[in-house]
Amino acid sequence: MNNVRLVFLLGLPALLQLAGCTATKYEPQYLDSPTPNFAVTPICARVDGQLMHLDLEGHKECMALVRASDWLTRTPLLVREGEYYAVTVGAGQFWFDATERIESSKGSPGHGIKNVALDWKRCKNSDWFALIAATVSADDDKNTEEFQAQDVGVENVMHIKHAGQLAMYPNDAHGLSIVPGMFYKNNHGQIWVHVQRLAGVPAQPQLQACTR
């Protein structure tokens, strides 16, 4: 790698933050996303310290909190191979890339200098800050390998291919291996995501698997 390219790559985080700042004059309020009515749908939570597993009778749905600054938000949900889940973001759920306010159910096509880093998007075939749902090893924080991942804004029905823990994150850039999560450090906000266990096989879900 020549020196010019190295300088550009190291300076790219600052440039992207500047791009976010100049994209809009909106002054972000980092708690824009409304809190759900937990009397209607309970919050996803561990049971006696163990991961929660949604069933088809009593506890079949819950609300999961996902933070924009987390490389990977592990929900307290255990999912098993062959199961189907609907992962849905309601209206009015916003998070922030620097100061750019983005509706999490839609994502952002990007703009200007930000799109110089298109090849760095974790899910290349999805918009910036689209909500990505994935399965990872259960209760193994050091292992962030994803067994599967999809853009739930395009297809919210998730067919579990590998048992594990349900995780989510905004589709931001992965950055340099020597500085993991570097592009997530200027993210702000949080969203609430509705997760529901589905009975049977939905009518031909269109899988939107991530392209790496």
Secondary structure, DSSP 4 states (H G I P E B T S, - for coil): --HHHHHHHHHHHHHHHHHHHHH------TT-SPPP-TTTSPBP--BTTBPB---SSS--EEEEEEETT-S-EEEEEEE-TT-EEEEEE-TT-EEEETTEEEETTT-B---GGGGGGGGGBSSTTS-BT-EEEEEE-TT-TT---EEEEEETTT--EEE-SS-EEEEEEE--B---TTSTTGGGTTEE-EEEEEEEEE-S--S-----BPP-
